[in-house]
Amino acid sequence: MLWMILLSAMTAFLAFSNGANDNFKGVATLFGSGTTSYRTAIAWATATTVAGSVASAFFAETLLRKFTGKGLVSDDLASTLPFLLAVATGGGLTVILATRLGFPISTTHGLIGAMVGAGWASAGVSGVKLSGLGASFLFPLLLSPVLAIALGTLFYGLFRVVRRWSTTNKPICVCVEVASGVEVTVDGVAQVQVGTPTFTFARSELGQCGPVASGAGAVGADTSKLLDGVHFLSAGAVSFARGLNDTPKMAALLLFTKAALPTWNIALVAAAIALGGLLAARRVGETMSQKITVLDPEHGLVANLGTAALVLSASLFGLPVSTTHVAVGSLFGVGLTTGRANLTTVASISLSWLVTLPCAAAISALVYVAFRPMLG
């Protein structure tokens, strides 16, 4: 029973580390573009990530089963307590170390590295099914940032085409004009018939949308505010997608402890993810928000749309993509288009990605060797 509690604790630590490193990635564009404050951004990230975690109990069963390690190592090894403890510990320590250094890395990559390390420590190179490693795990991880860069570039190009017609710095208004009521007689009874509303787009100050008919009323809305609202929704969609995609990967480690239902395992992981984001996300948040590229609200919105589309699609099809790789790729794609990408930062982040798997593998192997004699 004590070992089961230890496994639950190490899985919660892994989830805490994941929240600290990953939670702010969905809302980084909100903070980086000056759309909102850090506190508001992280609060929104926490709420929407938890919503995604809850949804994963219903929609992400494929990932829940895949990240038990079966298919990468033997079924017998994947069901042992030393293996699961090594994976949780190796993945958690790797992610929290990167978080302290301010590097946004992939928890998915860390988990895969930890599985490989424990597999090698158990049975040598033959303990890991390399064919399963490439086809089911590494290929989606390597492909996702490339697709994200392409989508970020494409989405921003399309957005520029849509916005090109606006040639002034004045806000674009959407006004609704409602004609004044017209008195009519129906069956001898006088009634007021409300006029039909008409919509007018104008590049002018709010409330100056053009001539208004005598006796009519008009209201207007600045579309820059509407874009901020859409930006918030897109950031929430990214965080929701991350919770949906990442939670089952960590909850899978607790399937061994049949004392709790999968839904309770997911609840534990979701709570730890939320806590990690609230307490320890600042350093990685600053890297994502301010060091990859210079952002404004429009750039952030475009990057978020590309990230959310890729991560949600991957979750539904059971592909273990990294939200980190996708989010960084989308930001970099937008930065390439605007000419404001920080190549030095992106190179450092890419190097941290290369180090993630071997680092997690080494820690996991050491933990496996340490625990195996005690657990048999």
C-alpha positions in Angstrom: 0.0 0.0 0.0 2.9 2.3 0.8 4.4 1.9 -2.6 1.0 2.7 -4.2 0.9 5.9 -2.3 4.4 6.7 -3.4 3.4 6.1 -7.1 0.4 8.4 -6.7 2.7 11.1 -5.1 5.3 10.9 -7.9 2.6 11.0 -10.5 1.2 14.1 -8.8 4.7 15.6 -8.8 4.9 14.9 -12.5 1.6 16.6 -13.1 2.7 19.6 -10.9 5.8 19.9 -13.0 3.7 19.7 -16.2 1.5 22.5 -15.0 4.4 24.7 -14.1 6.0 24.2 -17.5 3.0 24.0 -19.7 0.0 25.9 -18.2 1.0 29.3 -19.4 1.8 28.3 -22.9 -1.8 28.7 -24.0 -2.2 32.2 -22.7 1.4 33.4 -23.3 0.1 35.5 -26.3 -2.4 37.3 -24.0 0.3 38.4 -21.7 3.0 39.0 -24.3 0.8 41.2 -26.5 -0.3 43.3 -23.5 -3.9 42.2 -23.8 -4.1 41.3 -20.2 -2.0 40.9 -17.0 -0.1 37.9 -15.9 -2.6 37.1 -13.1 -5.6 37.2 -15.3 -3.8 35.1 -18.0 -2.8 32.4 -15.6 -6.2 32.3 -13.9 -7.8 31.9 -17.4 -5.2 29.2 -18.3 -5.9 27.3 -15.1 -9.7 27.3 -15.5 -9.6 26.2 -19.1 -6.9 23.6 -18.6 -8.9 22.0 -15.8 -11.9 21.9 -18.1 -9.8 20.0 -20.7 -8.6 17.6 -18.0 -12.1 16.8 -17.0 -13.1 16.3 -20.7 -10.2 13.9 -21.1 -12.0 11.4 -19.0 -14.6 11.1 -21.8 -12.7 11.8 -25.0 -9.1 10.7 -24.6 -9.2 7.0 -23.8 -6.7 6.2 -26.6 -4.0 8.3 -25.0 -4.8 6.9 -21.5 -4.1 3.4 -22.8 -1.1 4.3 -25.0 0.9 5.9 -22.2 0.9 2.9 -19.9 4.1 2.0 -21.9 2.6 -1.0 -23.6 3.7 -1.1 -27.2 7.0 0.6 -26.3 8.1 -2.0 -23.7 6.8 -5.5 -22.9 3.4 -5.7 -21.4 4.8 -7.4 -18.3 7.3 -4.6 -17.7 4.8 -1.9 -18.3 2.6 -3.3 -15.5 5.4 -3.3 -12.8 5.6 -0.8 -10.0 9.4 -0.1 -10.4 8.8 0.8 -14.1 6.0 3.2 -13.3 7.8 4.8 -10.5 10.9 5.3 -12.7 8.8 6.9 -15.4 6.9 9.2 -13.1 10.1 10.3 -11.3 12.3 10.6 -14.4 9.7 12.6 -16.3 8.9 14.8 -13.3 12.5 15.7 -12.5 13.3 16.5 -16.1 10.3 18.8 -16.5 10.8 20.6 -13.2 14.5 21.2 -14.0 13.7 22.7 -17.4 11.0 24.9 -15.7 13.5 26.3 -13.2 15.8 27.1 -16.1 12.9 28.8 -18.0 12.9 26.3 -20.9 9.5 25.2 -22.3 9.9 21.5 -23.0 7.6 18.6 -23.8 6.2 16.5 -20.9 5.3 14.0 -23.6 9.0 13.8 -24.7 10.0 13.5 -21.1 7.6 10.6 -20.5 8.8 8.8 -23.6 12.4 9.2 -22.6 11.6 7.9 -19.1 9.9 4.8 -20.6 12.9 4.2 -22.8 15.4 4.6 -19.9 13.4 2.2 -17.6 13.1 -0.3 -20.4 16.8 -0.2 -21.1 17.6 -0.6 -17.4 15.4 -3.6 -17.2 16.4 -5.6 -20.3 19.0 -3.6 -22.2 18.4 -2.3 -25.7 16.1 -5.3 -26.5 13.8 -4.0 -23.7 12.5 -1.2 -25.9 10.5 -1.8 -29.1 12.2 0.8 -31.3 9.7 0.3 -34.2 6.8 1.4 -31.8 8.9 4.3 -30.6 9.3 5.8 -34.0 5.8 5.2 -35.5 3.6 5.8 -32.5 5.5 8.4 -30.5 8.5 10.2 -32.1 7.0 10.8 -35.6 4.0 12.8 -34.3 6.3 14.8 -31.9 8.8 15.7 -34.7 6.1 16.5 -37.2 4.0 18.7 -35.0 6.3 21.7 -34.7 6.9 21.7 -38.5 3.1 21.7 -39.1 2.7 24.4 -36.4 5.3 26.7 -38.1 3.5 26.2 -41.5 0.1 26.9 -40.0 1.3 29.9 -38.1 2.8 31.3 -41.3 -0.3 30.5 -43.3 -2.8 31.8 -40.8 -1.0 35.1 -40.4 -0.7 35.5 -44.2 -4.5 35.0 -44.5 -5.1 37.4 -41.7 -3.0 40.1 -43.4 -5.1 39.7 -46.5 -8.3 40.2 -44.6 -6.9 43.2 -42.8 -5.2 44.8 -45.8 -8.3 46.9 -46.8 -7.9 48.9 -43.5 -5.6 51.7 -44.4 -6.0 54.0 -41.3 -5.1 53.7 -37.7 -8.6 54.4 -36.6 -10.6 51.5 -35.0 -12.9 49.6 -37.3 -16.4 50.0 -36.1 -19.4 47.7 -36.6 -22.6 49.8 -36.3 -26.2 48.8 -36.2 -28.7 51.3 -37.4 -32.3 50.9 -36.5 -34.9 53.0 -38.3 -37.4 54.8 -36.2 -40.7 53.2 -35.7 -43.4 53.8 -38.3 -47.0 54.2 -37.2 -49.4 51.9 -39.1 -53.0 51.0 -38.8 -54.0 47.3 -38.6 -57.7 46.5 -38.4 -58.4 50.0 -37.2 -55.9 49.9 -34.4 -52.8 52.1 -34.6 -49.5 50.2 -34.0 -45.8 51.1 -34.2 -43.8 49.0 -36.6 -40.2 48.7 -35.6 -37.7 49.5 -38.4 -35.4 46.8 -39.8 -31.8 47.0 -38.4 -29.0 47.5 -40.9 -25.3 46.8 -40.3 -22.5 49.2 -41.3 -18.8 48.7 -41.3 -16.6 51.8 -41.2 -13.0 52.9 -40.6 -13.9 55.7 -38.2 -14.3 56.6 -34.5 -16.9 54.7 -32.6 -20.3 56.2 -33.2 -19.3 57.9 -36.5 -20.4 55.1 -38.7 -22.0 57.3 -41.4 -25.2 59.3 -41.8 -28.1 58.2 -39.7 -31.6 58.7 -41.0 -33.7 61.3 -39.3 -35.3 59.8 -36.2 -33.2 56.7 -36.3 -30.9 55.3 -33.6 -27.4 53.8 -33.9 -25.1 51.8 -31.7 -21.5 50.7 -32.5 -18.8 48.4 -31.3 -15.0 48.7 -31.8 -13.8 45.5 -33.4 -10.5 45.8 -31.7 -12.4 44.9 -28.5 -14.1 42.1 -30.3 -10.7 40.7 -31.4 -9.5 40.8 -27.8 -12.5 38.7 -26.9 -11.8 36.2 -29.7 -8.1 36.2 -28.5 -9.2 35.2 -25.0 -11.4 32.4 -26.5 -8.5 31.1 -28.6 -6.1 31.1 -25.6 -8.8 29.2 -23.7 -9.1 26.7 -26.6 -5.3 26.1 -26.5 -5.3 25.5 -22.7 -8.4 23.3 -23.0 -6.7 21.3 -25.7 -3.6 20.9 -23.6 -5.5 19.6 -20.6 -7.3 17.2 -22.9 -4.1 15.9 -24.5 -1.7 15.9 -21.5 -3.8 14.7 -18.6 -4.4 11.1 -19.7 -0.7 10.6 -20.4 0.0 11.1 -16.7 -3.1 9.5 -15.4 -2.1 6.3 -17.3 0.6 5.7 -14.8 -2.0 5.2 -12.1 -3.9 2.5 -14.0 -1.7 0.1 -12.1 -3.2 1.1 -8.8 -6.6 -0.5 -9.2 -7.7 1.0 -5.9 -9.0 4.0 -7.7 -11.2 4.5 -10.8 -9.6 6.2 -13.9 -11.8 9.3 -13.2 -10.3 9.7 -9.8 -6.8 9.3 -11.2 -7.6 12.1 -13.7 -9.0 14.3 -10.9 -5.7 13.9 -9.0 -3.6 14.8 -12.1 -5.9 17.7 -13.0 -5.6 19.2 -9.5 -1.8 18.9 -9.5 -1.6 20.5 -13.0 -3.6 23.4 -11.8 -1.5 23.9 -8.7 1.8 23.8 -10.6 0.6 26.4 -13.1 -0.6 28.8 -10.3 2.6 28.5 -8.3 5.5 28.0 -10.7 4.7 29.0 -14.3 6.3 32.5 -14.3 9.7 31.7 -15.8 8.5 29.6 -18.7 5.7 32.1 -19.2 8.1 34.9 -19.7 10.1 32.9 -22.3 6.9 32.1 -24.3 5.5 35.6 -24.0 8.4 37.8 -24.6 11.5 36.0 -25.9 10.4 34.0 -29.0 8.9 36.9 -31.0 7.5 40.4 -30.5 3.7 40.0 -30.2 0.6 42.2 -30.6 -3.0 41.0 -30.1 -3.4 40.0 -33.8 -0.2 37.9 -33.9 -1.2 36.2 -30.7 -4.7 35.4 -32.0 -3.3 33.8 -35.2 -0.7 31.7 -33.3 -3.3 30.5 -30.9 -5.7 29.4 -33.6 -3.0 27.3 -35.2 -2.0 25.7 -31.9 -5.6 24.9 -30.8 -6.4 23.4 -34.2 -3.4 21.0 -34.2 -3.6 19.9 -30.5 -7.4 19.3 -30.5 -7.1 17.3 -33.7 -4.3 15.2 -32.3 -6.2 14.6 -29.0 -9.2 13.3 -30.9 -7.1 11.0 -33.0 -5.0 9.7 -30.1 -1.7 11.3 -31.4 0.8 12.2 -28.6 1.8 15.6 -29.9 3.5 18.1 -27.7 1.5 21.3 -26.9 4.9 22.9 -26.3 6.3 22.0 -29.7 3.0 23.2 -31.4 2.8 26.4 -29.4 6.4 27.4 -30.0 6.2 26.4 -33.6 3.1 28.6 -34.1 4.7 31.6 -32.5 7.9 31.1 -34.5 5.9 30.8 -37.7 4.2 34.2 -37.0 7.6 35.6 -36.0 9.1 34.5 -39.3 6.3 36.2 -41.2 6.7 39.5 -39.3 10.5 39.3 -39.4 10.6 39.6 -35.5 11.5 36.0 -34.5 14.3 35.7 -32.0 16.4 33.0 -33.6 18.7 32.7 -30.6 15.9 31.9 -28.2 14.3 29.4 -30.6 17.7 27.7 -31.0 18.1 27.4 -27.2 14.6 26.0 -26.9 15.3 23.5 -29.7 18.5 22.3 -28.0 16.5 21.8 -24.8 14.1 19.6 -26.7 17.0 17.4 -27.9 18.3 17.0 -24.4 14.9 16.2 -22.9 14.7 12.6 -24.0 18.2 11.4 -23.0 18.0 13.4 -19.7 14.7 11.7 -18.7 16.0 8.3 -19.9 19.1 8.6 -17.7 17.2 9.7 -14.5 14.5 7.0 -15.1 17.1 4.3 -15.5 18.8 5.3 -12.3 15.5 5.3 -10.4 14.6 1.9 -11.8 17.9 0.4 -10.7 17.4 1.9 -7.2 13.8 0.7 -6.7 13.9 -2.7 -8.4 15.7 -4.6 -5.6 13.2 -3.2 -3.0 10.1 -4.1 -5.1 11.3 -7.3 -6.7 
